Amino acid sequence: MFDRQFNPTRFTCVRKRKGLTKSQLAWLIGVELRTVSAYEAGTSVPRDDVFERIVSKTGFPADFFSGDDLEEPKADAASFRAMSKMTSRQRDMALSQGAIANHLCKYIEERFNLPKADIPDLSHEPTPEAAAETLRRHWGIGVLPINNMIHLLESKGVRVFSLAIEAREVDAFSNWKAETPMAFLNTYKTSEHSRYDAAHELGHLGMHGESVWGVKEVEKQAHKFAAEVIHAQTAMACFHCGAAHEGQRPRRDAARGVHNRDEGDVRARMATH
């Protein structure tokens, strides 16, 4: 017999994660639309046979539907890019994965000592380039290009999770969960694209906090920050000038390129280095 402990927030999370409307899920499990609405409202629980179909059709284990409520990131507190191109279904799929990630993160943090967040407040820096330089100085990483951005972020306390959404419109998003920075990257992108997206979200976390996302100027700032923090072009230019003045040969990294993935002039400029 099915344990009647049934958490409606988890049921809703599963529906969104599968990219289903209430009507679609109702058809899939053989019930009326109003029945699914009642499940999500917490005014009714599935019969044993219906619950078995829910587990079978969604692919989620039975135990997932019981337990504590899942905290889903708020849409207006997440740094979604290209909001105008994203469907509500894609947004809900991403946020539901954020809810599952929050739960997993809590589970891991209760059992392991993870790095504390070490992202300085960059909101008062005059330009994105200055913000990137301040961050590099704060982290003591010099001026050479960053080859593994994701590992670097994890070492500085950012919880990085994957987004298994096959949609170009959903590049990545990030948000602060209390004092913990969270970043979600689309696994259907190339590794170069993911590195750039990770740097882009770092820019949001440091410069914008929980300000309004999706604004064109805010996204432009994050693009400039990503280009600068990966390659430190401003700092490297100063380094070259200083080295030339002292008659020294500056060090160069043979693997400085980032594949141009259609992010406009910023990525095109990055690809020339």
N, C-alpha and C positions, 0 to 999 in steps of 0.2 A: 504493500500500500504506500502511496505517496505521502510523505510528511507534509501536513497542511501549512507548515511555515513557508510562506511564499512572499518574496519581497517584490512589490510592484515596480520599484525603481530599477531593479535588476532586469525585470522583464522588459521594461521600456528601453533600457540600455541595449539589450540583445536585439530588439527590433531595429533600433537605429543603426547598430553596428552592422547588421545584415543589409542595411539600405532599403528597408521595407516600410511602406505606409501601413497604417492600421488595417486598411481594407485588404491589402495584399497579404498581410500576416493572417488575417481572419480566413481568407480563402485557403491559404496554405495549410492551416491546422483544422479547417472544417468547422468553423464557428461563425456566428454573426459578428458584424462590425461592432455593435453595441457591447458584445461580450468581451472583445479585446479592450474596448474603452473601460469597461468595468474592472478588468484585470489591472490595467495601468492606474486606475483611480484607487485601487485597493479596496473596492467594495465587493469584490468577488474573487474567488480563487478557482483555478481549473480543476475539473474532475480528473481522476487518475488517468483515464484514457486520453483526455485532451492534453494533459501534461506530458504523457509519453510521446504524443505527436509533436509537441513543442520542442522537446529534447531532440527528437529524431530529425525534424525539419530544419532546426537552427544549427545543430551540430554543437551546441553548448552542453556541458555535462549537467546532470540534474542538480548537483550540489551548488552550482553557480547561482541558482535562482533563490537560494536562501542566504541568510547572513545579513551583515550590516548594509545600510544604504550606500549607494555609490555616489560620490560627489563629482558631478560633471562640470568641467570648466565652463564659465559663462561666455557666451559668444562675443560679448562686448569687451571681455577682458583677455581675449586671445588675439595674437597678432596675425590674423589671416591676411594673406596677400591676395590681391585681385578678387575682392569680395563680389564685385559686379559680375564676374564670370563664373562664380561658384554657385551651384544649385543648393537648395536647402537640404536635399538628400546628402550631398557630398559634405556639407557643413556638419550635419547631424552624425554622419559616419565618423568624421574626424573627432568631434567632441565626445562621442561615446567611447572611442578608443582612448581619449584623454581620461575619461572616468575610470576605465579599467587600469590605465597606467597609474593613476593616483592610488588606486587600491593596491596594486603591486608594489608601488614605491613605499607605501606605508608598511607593507609586510616585510620588505627587505630592510628598511631602516630600523625596524624593531629587532632585527636579528644580526645586523652587521653595522660596523662603524664606517659610514661613508663620508667622503670629504665634505666639509662645511662650505657653504656658498661664499665665494670670494669674488664677487663682481662689484667693483666700485660704482658709486653714483656718478654717471657721466652726463647727467641731464643739464649741467651748467657749463659744459664745454662749448666754446663758440662755434665749432664746426665738427662734422663727423670725423674729419681727418685728425683733428686735435683730440677727439674722444678716443680714437684708435691708438694714437700715440700715448695718451695717458694710460690706457689699459695695458699696452705693451710694457710701459715703464713700471706700472704697478705689479705686473706679473714677472718682471725681470727676464723677458724673453728676447731682448735685443732687437735687431732689425732684419734678421734673415726671415725668409718666407716660412709660414707654418704649413707643414706637410700633412699633419694629422689633427685637424681641427676638432674632431669629435672626441678623441682621447684627451686633448687639452681641456676641452670644456668639462668633461667628466672629472678630471683631476682638480678642477676649480669649483666643484660642487654642483654643476648643472646636471640634472637628470635627463638623459637623452633617450628617447624612445622612437620606435619605428612606426610609421603610418602605412599600413598595407592597403592603400587606396589607389587603384589604377586610374588616376585622373590627373592630367597635367595641371588643372586649375588648383589643385591642392598641393602646393609645393611643400609647405611646412607651416608650423605655427608655434608660438611659445606663450608662456604666461608665468606669473609668480603664484605659487601656492603657499600662502603665508610667507615664510622666509626662504622657501626653496624655489629656485628657478627651474622651469621645465621647458624642454624643447622637443618637438615632434617632427621627424623628417620622413618624407615619402620614400619608401624603399624602391619604388619603380623608377627613380631617377638614377643617373649615373653617379659614380663616386665623386667626380669633379663637381657635379651639380650639388650633391649632398654637402660637400665641404663648403661650397659657397653659401648654401642655405643655412648651414650651422652658424657661419659667421654673420649672416644677415640677421638671424634670430638673436644672436649675442648682442648685436647692435640695438635691437628692440629692448632686450632685457636691461641693458645698461643705460641707454639714453632715454627710453620712453616709459619704463616702468609699467604702469597700468593706465596709460593715457589712451586716447581714442585711436583705434587701429584702422587700417585701410585707407587712411588719408594719403593722398598722392605725395604730399611733401614729406610725410613721415616715412613712407616707403622709399622715397628718393634718398633720404638721409641714411636709412639702413643699407641701401645699396652702396653708397659712398663709403660708409663705415666698413662694410665687408671687403671691398676692394683694398682699402688701406690696411686693415688689420691683418689680412692674409699676406700681403706683399710689402707693407710698410714703405710705400713709395716715397712719401715725404721724408721720412727718416733716412731712407737709403740714399736719397738725393743729397742730403746734408752730409752723409757719411762719405759719399763719393767726392764731394767738394773738399771735405777736410782731408781725405786721403790724397787727393791730387795736390793740395796745397803743401802737404808734408812730403810729397814725392813717394808716397806709398802706393802699392797696388791693392785696390779694394778686393775683398773676398766676394766671390760670386757663387751662386747656387745653380747648378746645371738644370735642376728640375723646378723652375719657377713658374712654368706656364699653368694656366687654368683654362680648361676647354670652354669656349664661348657657347653658352647655352641660352642664347637669345634673351639676355637681360639688358640689351641696349648698349649704350656707349660705355658703361662701367665695365661690363664683362669683355667687350671688344678691346678696351684699353688694357685690361688684365692679360688678355691672350697675347698681346704684343711683347710682354716681358719674359 
